[in-house]
Amino acid sequence: MAPIISLAMAIARQDSNLLMNSTKTLMTGCFLSLGFASVASFIMPMETVTPEIAARLSPSLLDLAVAVLSGIAASLCSCPYRSR
């Protein structure tokens, strides 16, 4: 989460050094996670596609609505409540 926030801060403040550091950190994390996922998929190959996996390969509008509402709920839960 911190590299994403620092990337946003670097764009907002136009700080090229912070932008390069956060981009490098994000790219390193992306490539490491893809590498570990590739190794895991070669170690544990899956020959059959279950109905659960097939449902995730073709999301519907209901899935989009659930994702958007979950994001709204998470943002509301993370905001502090201020009484006036």
N, CA, C and O atoms as a CHARMM CRD file, in Angstrom:
* protein
*
  336
    1    1 MET  N      0.81700  -1.19400   0.00000 PROA 1      0.00000
    2    1 MET  CA     0.00000   0.00000   0.00000 PROA 1      0.00000
    3    1 MET  C      0.85900   1.25600   0.00000 PROA 1      0.00000
    4    1 MET  O      0.49400   2.25100  -0.62600 PROA 1      0.00000
    5    2 ALA  N      1.98000   1.22700   0.68200 PROA 2      0.00000
    6    2 ALA  CA     2.83600   2.40600   0.77700 PROA 2      0.00000
    7    2 ALA  C      3.41800   2.84000  -0.56800 PROA 2      0.00000
    8    2 ALA  O      3.48000   4.04400  -0.81800 PROA 2      0.00000
    9    3 PRO  N      3.85300   1.92600  -1.45600 PROA 3      0.00000
   10    3 PRO  CA     4.34500   2.39300  -2.75400 PROA 3      0.00000
   11    3 PRO  C      3.26300   3.05100  -3.60700 PROA 3      0.00000
   12    3 PRO  O      3.55000   3.96400  -4.38100 PROA 3      0.00000
   13    4 ILE  N      2.03100   2.59400  -3.46800 PROA 4      0.00000
   14    4 ILE  CA     0.94200   3.21300  -4.23500 PROA 4      0.00000
   15    4 ILE  C      0.67700   4.62400  -3.71600 PROA 4      0.00000
   16    4 ILE  O      0.46800   5.55000  -4.49900 PROA 4      0.00000
   17    5 ILE  N      0.68800   4.78200  -2.40000 PROA 5      0.00000
   18    5 ILE  CA     0.48300   6.10900  -1.81800 PROA 5      0.00000
   19    5 ILE  C      1.64000   7.03300  -2.16100 PROA 5      0.00000
   20    5 ILE  O      1.42300   8.20700  -2.46300 PROA 5      0.00000
   21    6 SER  N      2.87200   6.51800  -2.12000 PROA 6      0.00000
   22    6 SER  CA     4.01200   7.36400  -2.46800 PROA 6      0.00000
   23    6 SER  C      4.01000   7.71400  -3.94700 PROA 6      0.00000
   24    6 SER  O      4.48100   8.78700  -4.32200 PROA 6      0.00000
   25    7 LEU  N      3.49300   6.83800  -4.79200 PROA 7      0.00000
   26    7 LEU  CA     3.35700   7.17000  -6.21400 PROA 7      0.00000
   27    7 LEU  C      2.35900   8.30900  -6.41000 PROA 7      0.00000
   28    7 LEU  O      2.60400   9.22900  -7.19000 PROA 7      0.00000
   29    8 ALA  N      1.24300   8.24200  -5.70400 PROA 8      0.00000
   30    8 ALA  CA     0.25900   9.32600  -5.79500 PROA 8      0.00000
   31    8 ALA  C      0.82300  10.63300  -5.25500 PROA 8      0.00000
   32    8 ALA  O      0.58500  11.70000  -5.82200 PROA 8      0.00000
   33    9 MET  N      1.56800  10.54800  -4.16400 PROA 9      0.00000
   34    9 MET  CA     2.18900  11.74600  -3.59200 PROA 9      0.00000
   35    9 MET  C      3.24000  12.31700  -4.53700 PROA 9      0.00000
   36    9 MET  O      3.35400  13.53500  -4.67400 PROA 9      0.00000
   37   10 ALA  N      4.00000  11.45900  -5.18200 PROA 10     0.00000
   38   10 ALA  CA     5.01500  11.92500  -6.12800 PROA 10     0.00000
   39   10 ALA  C      4.38500  12.63300  -7.31900 PROA 10     0.00000
   40   10 ALA  O      4.91600  13.63200  -7.80300 PROA 10     0.00000
   41   11 ILE  N      3.26000  12.12200  -7.78800 PROA 11     0.00000
   42   11 ILE  CA     2.57000  12.78000  -8.90300 PROA 11     0.00000
   43   11 ILE  C      1.99900  14.11200  -8.45600 PROA 11     0.00000
   44   11 ILE  O      2.08000  15.10300  -9.18100 PROA 11     0.00000
   45   12 ALA  N      1.41700  14.13700  -7.25400 PROA 12     0.00000
   46   12 ALA  CA     0.82100  15.37800  -6.76400 PROA 12     0.00000
   47   12 ALA  C      1.87500  16.44400  -6.49400 PROA 12     0.00000
   48   12 ALA  O      1.64800  17.62300  -6.76500 PROA 12     0.00000
   49   13 ARG  N      3.03400  16.03800  -5.95800 PROA 13     0.00000
   50   13 ARG  CA     4.08800  17.00100  -5.61400 PROA 13     0.00000
   51   13 ARG  C      5.09700  17.20900  -6.73700 PROA 13     0.00000
   52   13 ARG  O      5.98800  18.05200  -6.62700 PROA 13     0.00000
   53   14 GLN  N      4.95700  16.44100  -7.81800 PROA 14     0.00000
   54   14 GLN  CA     5.87000  16.48700  -8.96500 PROA 14     0.00000
   55   14 GLN  C      7.30700  16.24300  -8.51600 PROA 14     0.00000
   56   14 GLN  O      8.22600  16.96600  -8.90200 PROA 14     0.00000
   57   15 ASP  N      7.48000  15.21700  -7.69800 PROA 15     0.00000
   58   15 ASP  CA     8.78100  14.82900  -7.16500 PROA 15     0.00000
   59   15 ASP  C      9.29800  13.65100  -7.98900 PROA 15     0.00000
   60   15 ASP  O      8.82200  12.52500  -7.83900 PROA 15     0.00000
   61   16 SER  N     10.27500  13.91600  -8.86000 PROA 16     0.00000
   62   16 SER  CA    10.73700  12.87300  -9.76900 PROA 16     0.00000
   63   16 SER  C     11.50600  11.77100  -9.03800 PROA 16     0.00000
   64   16 SER  O     11.42900  10.61000  -9.43800 PROA 16     0.00000
   65   17 ASN  N     12.24100  12.10500  -7.98200 PROA 17     0.00000
   66   17 ASN  CA    12.98200  11.09500  -7.24100 PROA 17     0.00000
   67   17 ASN  C     12.02700  10.11600  -6.55200 PROA 17     0.00000
   68   17 ASN  O     12.22600   8.90400  -6.62400 PROA 17     0.00000
   69   18 LEU  N     10.99900  10.63100  -5.89100 PROA 18     0.00000
   70   18 LEU  CA    10.00200   9.78400  -5.24500 PROA 18     0.00000
   71   18 LEU  C      9.22800   8.97500  -6.28000 PROA 18     0.00000
   72   18 LEU  O      8.87700   7.82100  -6.03300 PROA 18     0.00000
   73   19 LEU  N      8.96400   9.57300  -7.43100 PROA 19     0.00000
   74   19 LEU  CA     8.25500   8.88200  -8.50600 PROA 19     0.00000
   75   19 LEU  C      9.06400   7.67600  -8.99100 PROA 19     0.00000
   76   19 LEU  O      8.50900   6.59300  -9.17800 PROA 19     0.00000
   77   20 MET  N     10.35600   7.85700  -9.19200 PROA 20     0.00000
   78   20 MET  CA    11.19600   6.75700  -9.66000 PROA 20     0.00000
   79   20 MET  C     11.30100   5.65400  -8.60300 PROA 20     0.00000
   80   20 MET  O     11.23300   4.47100  -8.93400 PROA 20     0.00000
   81   21 ASN  N     11.46600   6.03700  -7.33800 PROA 21     0.00000
   82   21 ASN  CA    11.57600   5.03600  -6.26800 PROA 21     0.00000
   83   21 ASN  C     10.29000   4.23300  -6.10600 PROA 21     0.00000
   84   21 ASN  O     10.33500   3.01000  -5.97200 PROA 21     0.00000
   85   22 SER  N      9.15000   4.90900  -6.11700 PROA 22     0.00000
   86   22 SER  CA     7.88600   4.19400  -5.93800 PROA 22     0.00000
   87   22 SER  C      7.55400   3.34400  -7.15800 PROA 22     0.00000
   88   22 SER  O      7.00800   2.25000  -7.01500 PROA 22     0.00000
   89   23 THR  N      7.87500   3.82900  -8.35500 PROA 23     0.00000
   90   23 THR  CA     7.64000   3.03600  -9.55800 PROA 23     0.00000
   91   23 THR  C      8.51900   1.79200  -9.55400 PROA 23     0.00000
   92   23 THR  O      8.06900   0.70300  -9.91000 PROA 23     0.00000
   93   24 LYS  N      9.77400   1.96000  -9.14900 PROA 24     0.00000
   94   24 LYS  CA    10.68700   0.80900  -9.07800 PROA 24     0.00000
   95   24 LYS  C     10.18500  -0.21200  -8.05800 PROA 24     0.00000
   96   24 LYS  O     10.22900  -1.41600  -8.31000 PROA 24     0.00000
   97   25 THR  N      9.71600   0.25900  -6.92400 PROA 25     0.00000
   98   25 THR  CA     9.20200  -0.64800  -5.90200 PROA 25     0.00000
   99   25 THR  C      7.95100  -1.37200  -6.38500 PROA 25     0.00000
  100   25 THR  O      7.81000  -2.57400  -6.16100 PROA 25     0.00000
  101   26 LEU  N      7.04700  -0.66000  -7.04000 PROA 26     0.00000
  102   26 LEU  CA     5.82800  -1.28200  -7.55800 PROA 26     0.00000
  103   26 LEU  C      6.14300  -2.31700  -8.63000 PROA 26     0.00000
  104   26 LEU  O      5.57700  -3.41100  -8.62000 PROA 26     0.00000
  105   27 MET  N      7.03700  -1.98400  -9.55100 PROA 27     0.00000
  106   27 MET  CA     7.39000  -2.92400 -10.62000 PROA 27     0.00000
  107   27 MET  C      8.09000  -4.16300 -10.06000 PROA 27     0.00000
  108   27 MET  O      7.84400  -5.27900 -10.51700 PROA 27     0.00000
  109   28 THR  N      8.95700  -3.96500  -9.07400 PROA 28     0.00000
  110   28 THR  CA     9.62400  -5.10200  -8.44600 PROA 28     0.00000
  111   28 THR  C      8.60100  -6.02400  -7.78600 PROA 28     0.00000
  112   28 THR  O      8.68100  -7.24500  -7.92400 PROA 28     0.00000
  113   29 GLY  N      7.65100  -5.44600  -7.07700 PROA 29     0.00000
  114   29 GLY  CA     6.60700  -6.24600  -6.43900 PROA 29     0.00000
  115   29 GLY  C      5.74000  -6.98200  -7.44400 PROA 29     0.00000
  116   29 GLY  O      5.38700  -8.14300  -7.23600 PROA 29     0.00000
  117   30 CYS  N      5.39900  -6.30700  -8.53400 PROA 30     0.00000
  118   30 CYS  CA     4.57700  -6.95600  -9.57400 PROA 30     0.00000
  119   30 CYS  C      5.31600  -8.12400 -10.20300 PROA 30     0.00000
  120   30 CYS  O      4.74700  -9.20300 -10.36900 PROA 30     0.00000
  121   31 PHE  N      6.58000  -7.91800 -10.55500 PROA 31     0.00000
  122   31 PHE  CA     7.34600  -8.98500 -11.20300 PROA 31     0.00000
  123   31 PHE  C      7.62100 -10.14300 -10.23700 PROA 31     0.00000
  124   31 PHE  O      7.59800 -11.30600 -10.64100 PROA 31     0.00000
  125   32 LEU  N      7.88000  -9.83100  -8.97000 PROA 32     0.00000
  126   32 LEU  CA     8.07500 -10.91000  -7.99400 PROA 32     0.00000
  127   32 LEU  C      6.80100 -11.73300  -7.79600 PROA 32     0.00000
  128   32 LEU  O      6.85800 -12.96100  -7.72500 PROA 32     0.00000
  129   33 SER  N      5.66700 -11.06800  -7.70700 PROA 33     0.00000
  130   33 SER  CA     4.41900 -11.81200  -7.51500 PROA 33     0.00000
  131   33 SER  C      4.07900 -12.63800  -8.75400 PROA 33     0.00000
  132   33 SER  O      3.59200 -13.76100  -8.62800 PROA 33     0.00000
  133   34 LEU  N      4.32800 -12.09800  -9.94700 PROA 34     0.00000
  134   34 LEU  CA     4.09500 -12.88500 -11.16200 PROA 34     0.00000
  135   34 LEU  C      5.05700 -14.06400 -11.24600 PROA 34     0.00000
  136   34 LEU  O      4.67500 -15.15100 -11.68000 PROA 34     0.00000
  137   35 GLY  N      6.29200 -13.85200 -10.83500 PROA 35     0.00000
  138   35 GLY  CA     7.26600 -14.93700 -10.85500 PROA 35     0.00000
  139   35 GLY  C      6.89500 -16.05600  -9.89900 PROA 35     0.00000
  140   35 GLY  O      6.93900 -17.23000 -10.26500 PROA 35     0.00000
  141   36 PHE  N      6.52600 -15.69300  -8.66700 PROA 36     0.00000
  142   36 PHE  CA     6.12600 -16.71400  -7.70000 PROA 36     0.00000
  143   36 PHE  C      4.85700 -17.44200  -8.15200 PROA 36     0.00000
  144   36 PHE  O      4.72900 -18.65000  -7.95300 PROA 36     0.00000
  145   37 ALA  N      3.92400 -16.71300  -8.75700 PROA 37     0.00000
  146   37 ALA  CA     2.70400 -17.35800  -9.25600 PROA 37     0.00000
  147   37 ALA  C      3.01900 -18.31000 -10.40400 PROA 37     0.00000
  148   37 ALA  O      2.42200 -19.38200 -10.50700 PROA 37     0.00000
  149   38 SER  N      3.95400 -17.92100 -11.26400 PROA 38     0.00000
  150   38 SER  CA     4.34000 -18.80600 -12.37200 PROA 38     0.00000
  151   38 SER  C      4.99600 -20.07500 -11.86200 PROA 38     0.00000
  152   38 SER  O      4.70100 -21.17100 -12.33800 PROA 38     0.00000
  153   39 VAL  N      5.89000 -19.92500 -10.88700 PROA 39     0.00000
  154   39 VAL  CA     6.55500 -21.10100 -10.31500 PROA 39     0.00000
  155   39 VAL  C      5.53400 -21.99900  -9.63200 PROA 39     0.00000
  156   39 VAL  O      5.59200 -23.22000  -9.77300 PROA 39     0.00000
  157   40 ALA  N      4.61100 -21.41300  -8.90100 PROA 40     0.00000
  158   40 ALA  CA     3.59300 -22.21100  -8.21000 PROA 40     0.00000
  159   40 ALA  C      2.68700 -22.93200  -9.20600 PROA 40     0.00000
  160   40 ALA  O      2.27300 -24.06300  -8.95100 PROA 40     0.00000
  161   41 SER  N      2.37700 -22.29900 -10.33200 PROA 41     0.00000
  162   41 SER  CA     1.51300 -22.96300 -11.31100 PROA 41     0.00000
  163   41 SER  C      2.23600 -24.10000 -12.02800 PROA 41     0.00000
  164   41 SER  O      1.59600 -25.06200 -12.45400 PROA 41     0.00000
  165   42 PHE  N      3.56300 -24.00600 -12.16800 PROA 42     0.00000
  166   42 PHE  CA     4.29700 -25.11700 -12.76300 PROA 42     0.00000
  167   42 PHE  C      4.48600 -26.26100 -11.76700 PROA 42     0.00000
  168   42 PHE  O      4.53100 -27.42600 -12.16200 PROA 42     0.00000
  169   43 ILE  N      4.59500 -25.93700 -10.48200 PROA 43     0.00000
  170   43 ILE  CA     4.74700 -26.98000  -9.46200 PROA 43     0.00000
  171   43 ILE  C      3.43000 -27.72200  -9.25800 PROA 43     0.00000
  172   43 ILE  O      3.41200 -28.94700  -9.13300 PROA 43     0.00000
  173   44 MET  N      2.32000 -26.96600  -9.22500 PROA 44     0.00000
  174   44 MET  CA     1.00800 -27.56200  -8.98900 PROA 44     0.00000
  175   44 MET  C      0.10300 -27.31200 -10.19600 PROA 44     0.00000
  176   44 MET  O     -0.77200 -26.44900 -10.13400 PROA 44     0.00000
  177   45 PRO  N      0.29600 -28.04600 -11.28500 PROA 45     0.00000
  178   45 PRO  CA    -0.54400 -27.79100 -12.46200 PROA 45     0.00000
  179   45 PRO  C     -1.99200 -28.22600 -12.22200 PROA 45     0.00000
  180   45 PRO  O     -2.25400 -29.18100 -11.49100 PROA 45     0.00000
  181   46 MET  N     -2.90900 -27.51900 -12.84200 PROA 46     0.00000
  182   46 MET  CA    -4.33000 -27.83300 -12.70800 PROA 46     0.00000
  183   46 MET  C     -4.86900 -28.18500 -14.09400 PROA 46     0.00000
  184   46 MET  O     -4.80200 -27.37500 -15.01900 PROA 46     0.00000
  185   47 GLU  N     -5.39600 -29.38000 -14.22600 PROA 47     0.00000
  186   47 GLU  CA    -5.87400 -29.82500 -15.52600 PROA 47     0.00000
  187   47 GLU  C     -7.35000 -29.52000 -15.76000 PROA 47     0.00000
  188   47 GLU  O     -7.76900 -29.33300 -16.90200 PROA 47     0.00000
  189   48 THR  N     -8.13200 -29.46800 -14.70400 PROA 48     0.00000
  190   48 THR  CA    -9.57300 -29.25900 -14.87000 PROA 48     0.00000
  191   48 THR  C     -9.95800 -27.86200 -14.40800 PROA 48     0.00000
  192   48 THR  O     -9.37700 -27.31100 -13.47300 PROA 48     0.00000
  193   49 VAL  N    -10.93700 -27.31600 -15.07900 PROA 49     0.00000
  194   49 VAL  CA   -11.48300 -26.00800 -14.70600 PROA 49     0.00000
  195   49 VAL  C    -12.78700 -26.25800 -13.96400 PROA 49     0.00000
  196   49 VAL  O    -13.74500 -26.78500 -14.53000 PROA 49     0.00000
  197   50 THR  N    -12.81200 -25.87600 -12.69500 PROA 50     0.00000
  198   50 THR  CA   -14.00700 -26.08000 -11.88200 PROA 50     0.00000
  199   50 THR  C    -15.03400 -24.98200 -12.19000 PROA 50     0.00000
  200   50 THR  O    -14.68000 -23.95900 -12.77700 PROA 50     0.00000
  201   51 PRO  N    -16.28200 -25.18000 -11.80700 PROA 51     0.00000
  202   51 PRO  CA   -17.28900 -24.13900 -12.04900 PROA 51     0.00000
  203   51 PRO  C    -16.96800 -22.81100 -11.35400 PROA 51     0.00000
  204   51 PRO  O    -17.31400 -21.74400 -11.86000 PROA 51     0.00000
  205   52 GLU  N    -16.30500 -22.88100 -10.19400 PROA 52     0.00000
  206   52 GLU  CA   -15.93200 -21.65000  -9.49100 PROA 52     0.00000
  207   52 GLU  C    -14.91400 -20.85300 -10.28600 PROA 52     0.00000
  208   52 GLU  O    -15.00900 -19.62900 -10.37700 PROA 52     0.00000
  209   53 ILE  N    -13.93400 -21.54800 -10.86300 PROA 53     0.00000
  210   53 ILE  CA   -12.92400 -20.86700 -11.67800 PROA 53     0.00000
  211   53 ILE  C    -13.55000 -20.33400 -12.95100 PROA 53     0.00000
  212   53 ILE  O    -13.23100 -19.22500 -13.37800 PROA 53     0.00000
  213   54 ALA  N    -14.43500 -21.10200 -13.56300 PROA 54     0.00000
  214   54 ALA  CA   -15.09700 -20.65300 -14.78800 PROA 54     0.00000
  215   54 ALA  C    -15.95100 -19.41300 -14.53500 PROA 54     0.00000
  216   54 ALA  O    -16.04400 -18.53900 -15.39800 PROA 54     0.00000
  217   55 ALA  N    -16.57400 -19.33000 -13.36200 PROA 55     0.00000
  218   55 ALA  CA   -17.38500 -18.15700 -13.03700 PROA 55     0.00000
  219   55 ALA  C    -16.51300 -16.91800 -12.87200 PROA 55     0.00000
  220   55 ALA  O    -16.94700 -15.81400 -13.19900 PROA 55     0.00000
  221   56 ARG  N    -15.29900 -17.08200 -12.37600 PROA 56     0.00000
  222   56 ARG  CA   -14.39700 -15.94100 -12.21100 PROA 56     0.00000
  223   56 ARG  C    -13.81000 -15.47800 -13.53400 PROA 56     0.00000
  224   56 ARG  O    -13.35900 -14.33800 -13.64500 PROA 56     0.00000
  225   57 LEU  N    -13.81000 -16.34500 -14.53600 PROA 57     0.00000
  226   57 LEU  CA   -13.26400 -15.96800 -15.84300 PROA 57     0.00000
  227   57 LEU  C    -14.22100 -15.11700 -16.66300 PROA 57     0.00000
  228   57 LEU  O    -13.79900 -14.45500 -17.61100 PROA 57     0.00000
  229   58 SER  N    -15.49800 -15.12500 -16.31600 PROA 58     0.00000
  230   58 SER  CA   -16.47700 -14.30100 -17.04000 PROA 58     0.00000
  231   58 SER  C    -17.35300 -13.56400 -16.02700 PROA 58     0.00000
  232   58 SER  O    -18.47200 -13.99600 -15.74900 PROA 58     0.00000
  233   59 PRO  N    -16.85400 -12.45400 -15.47100 PROA 59     0.00000
  234   59 PRO  CA   -17.63400 -11.72800 -14.46600 PROA 59     0.00000
  235   59 PRO  C    -18.86100 -11.05800 -15.08300 PROA 59     0.00000
  236   59 PRO  O    -18.87600 -10.71400 -16.26500 PROA 59     0.00000
  237   60 SER  N    -19.87500 -10.88600 -14.26000 PROA 60     0.00000
  238   60 SER  CA   -21.12000 -10.25800 -14.71400 PROA 60     0.00000
  239   60 SER  C    -21.25700  -8.86500 -14.09100 PROA 60     0.00000
  240   60 SER  O    -20.38800  -8.41800 -13.34300 PROA 60     0.00000
  241   61 LEU  N    -22.34500  -8.20100 -14.40800 PROA 61     0.00000
  242   61 LEU  CA   -22.60600  -6.88600 -13.82500 PROA 61     0.00000
  243   61 LEU  C    -22.85100  -6.98200 -12.31900 PROA 61     0.00000
  244   61 LEU  O    -22.57800  -6.03700 -11.57900 PROA 61     0.00000
  245   62 LEU  N    -23.36200  -8.11300 -11.87700 PROA 62     0.00000
  246   62 LEU  CA   -23.54500  -8.31300 -10.44000 PROA 62     0.00000
  247   62 LEU  C    -22.19700  -8.33000  -9.73000 PROA 62     0.00000
  248   62 LEU  O    -22.06100  -7.76200  -8.64600 PROA 62     0.00000
  249   63 ASP  N    -21.20800  -8.97200 -10.32600 PROA 63     0.00000
  250   63 ASP  CA   -19.86400  -8.97400  -9.73800 PROA 63     0.00000
  251   63 ASP  C    -19.29500  -7.56300  -9.66700 PROA 63     0.00000
  252   63 ASP  O    -18.65000  -7.20000  -8.68400 PROA 63     0.00000
  253   64 LEU  N    -19.53300  -6.76900 -10.70500 PROA 64     0.00000
  254   64 LEU  CA   -19.08000  -5.37400 -10.70300 PROA 64     0.00000
  255   64 LEU  C    -19.76400  -4.58000  -9.59700 PROA 64     0.00000
  256   64 LEU  O    -19.11800  -3.80000  -8.89700 PROA 64     0.00000
  257   65 ALA  N    -21.06100  -4.77900  -9.44200 PROA 65     0.00000
  258   65 ALA  CA   -21.79700  -4.05400  -8.40400 PROA 65     0.00000
  259   65 ALA  C    -21.29900  -4.43600  -7.01300 PROA 65     0.00000
  260   65 ALA  O    -21.16300  -3.57300  -6.14600 PROA 65     0.00000
  261   66 VAL  N    -21.02800  -5.71600  -6.79500 PROA 66     0.00000
  262   66 VAL  CA   -20.50600  -6.15400  -5.50100 PROA 66     0.00000
  263   66 VAL  C    -19.14300  -5.53200  -5.23800 PROA 66     0.00000
  264   66 VAL  O    -18.86700  -5.10400  -4.11800 PROA 66     0.00000
  265   67 ALA  N    -18.28200  -5.47600  -6.25800 PROA 67     0.00000
  266   67 ALA  CA   -16.95100  -4.89000  -6.08800 PROA 67     0.00000
  267   67 ALA  C    -17.03300  -3.40000  -5.77900 PROA 67     0.00000
  268   67 ALA  O    -16.31300  -2.90800  -4.90900 PROA 67     0.00000
  269   68 VAL  N    -17.90100  -2.67800  -6.48000 PROA 68     0.00000
  270   68 VAL  CA   -18.03300  -1.23500  -6.24300 PROA 68     0.00000
  271   68 VAL  C    -18.60000  -0.96600  -4.84900 PROA 68     0.00000
  272   68 VAL  O    -18.09900  -0.09900  -4.13200 PROA 68     0.00000
  273   69 LEU  N    -19.63500  -1.70200  -4.46700 PROA 69     0.00000
  274   69 LEU  CA   -20.22500  -1.50000  -3.14000 PROA 69     0.00000
  275   69 LEU  C    -19.25300  -1.89700  -2.03300 PROA 69     0.00000
  276   69 LEU  O    -19.24700  -1.27900  -0.96800 PROA 69     0.00000
  277   70 SER  N    -18.43800  -2.91200  -2.26900 PROA 70     0.00000
  278   70 SER  CA   -17.42500  -3.28800  -1.27600 PROA 70     0.00000
  279   70 SER  C    -16.37900  -2.19200  -1.12800 PROA 70     0.00000
  280   70 SER  O    -15.92300  -1.91100  -0.02000 PROA 70     0.00000
  281   71 GLY  N    -16.00200  -1.57900  -2.22600 PROA 71     0.00000
  282   71 GLY  CA   -15.05600  -0.46900  -2.16700 PROA 71     0.00000
  283   71 GLY  C    -15.62200   0.72600  -1.42900 PROA 71     0.00000
  284   71 GLY  O    -14.91800   1.37100  -0.65100 PROA 71     0.00000
  285   72 ILE  N    -16.88300   1.02300  -1.66600 PROA 72     0.00000
  286   72 ILE  CA   -17.53100   2.13400  -0.95900 PROA 72     0.00000
  287   72 ILE  C    -17.61400   1.83300   0.53800 PROA 72     0.00000
  288   72 ILE  O    -17.34100   2.70200   1.36700 PROA 72     0.00000
  289   73 ALA  N    -17.98700   0.61200   0.87600 PROA 73     0.00000
  290   73 ALA  CA   -18.06900   0.24000   2.29500 PROA 73     0.00000
  291   73 ALA  C    -16.69900   0.30500   2.96300 PROA 73     0.00000
  292   73 ALA  O    -16.58800   0.74600   4.10700 PROA 73     0.00000
  293   74 ALA  N    -15.65900  -0.13000   2.26000 PROA 74     0.00000
  294   74 ALA  CA   -14.31300  -0.08400   2.83500 PROA 74     0.00000
  295   74 ALA  C    -13.84300   1.35100   3.02900 PROA 74     0.00000
  296   74 ALA  O    -13.20400   1.66300   4.03400 PROA 74     0.00000
  297   75 SER  N    -14.15400   2.22500   2.07700 PROA 75     0.00000
  298   75 SER  CA   -13.73900   3.62100   2.23300 PROA 75     0.00000
  299   75 SER  C    -14.50600   4.30500   3.35400 PROA 75     0.00000
  300   75 SER  O    -13.94500   5.14300   4.05900 PROA 75     0.00000
  301   76 LEU  N    -15.76300   3.96800   3.53000 PROA 76     0.00000
  302   76 LEU  CA   -16.53300   4.55000   4.63000 PROA 76     0.00000
  303   76 LEU  C    -16.04000   4.04100   5.97400 PROA 76     0.00000
  304   76 LEU  O    -16.02800   4.78800   6.95300 PROA 76     0.00000
  305   77 CYS  N    -15.63100   2.77200   6.03300 PROA 77     0.00000
  306   77 CYS  CA   -15.13900   2.21700   7.30200 PROA 77     0.00000
  307   77 CYS  C    -13.77800   2.78100   7.66800 PROA 77     0.00000
  308   77 CYS  O    -13.44800   2.86800   8.85100 PROA 77     0.00000
  309   78 SER  N    -12.98300   3.16500   6.68300 PROA 78     0.00000
  310   78 SER  CA   -11.64300   3.64500   6.98700 PROA 78     0.00000
  311   78 SER  C    -11.61600   5.14400   7.30200 PROA 78     0.00000
  312   78 SER  O    -10.61300   5.64600   7.80700 PROA 78     0.00000
  313   79 CYS  N    -12.69300   5.85500   7.01300 PROA 79     0.00000
  314   79 CYS  CA   -12.74900   7.28900   7.31600 PROA 79     0.00000
  315   79 CYS  C    -13.15100   7.48500   8.77500 PROA 79     0.00000
  316   79 CYS  O    -14.09200   6.85800   9.26200 PROA 79     0.00000
  317   80 PRO  N    -12.42700   8.36000   9.46100 PROA 80     0.00000
  318   80 PRO  CA   -12.80100   8.60800  10.86200 PROA 80     0.00000
  319   80 PRO  C    -14.10700   9.39000  10.94000 PROA 80     0.00000
  320   80 PRO  O    -14.39000  10.24200  10.09800 PROA 80     0.00000
  321   81 TYR  N    -14.89700   9.08500  11.96800 PROA 81     0.00000
  322   81 TYR  CA   -16.16100   9.77900  12.17400 PROA 81     0.00000
  323   81 TYR  C    -15.90700  11.02100  12.99800 PROA 81     0.00000
  324   81 TYR  O    -15.25200  10.96700  14.03800 PROA 81     0.00000
  325   82 ARG  N    -16.42800  12.13900  12.53000 PROA 82     0.00000
  326   82 ARG  CA   -16.28900  13.40100  13.26600 PROA 82     0.00000
  327   82 ARG  C    -17.68600  13.92800  13.60000 PROA 82     0.00000
  328   82 ARG  O    -18.49700  14.16600  12.70500 PROA 82     0.00000
  329   83 SER  N    -17.95200  14.10300  14.86000 PROA 83     0.00000
  330   83 SER  CA   -19.22800  14.71100  15.24900 PROA 83     0.00000
  331   83 SER  C    -19.03600  16.21000  15.37600 PROA 83     0.00000
  332   83 SER  O    -17.96800  16.68500  15.76200 PROA 83     0.00000
  333   84 ARG  N    -20.05500  16.92400  15.05500 PROA 84     0.00000
  334   84 ARG  CA   -19.92600  18.39900  15.08800 PROA 84     0.00000
  335   84 ARG  C    -20.53700  18.94200  16.32000 PROA 84     0.00000
  336   84 ARG  O    -20.52900  20.15500  16.53000 PROA 84     0.00000
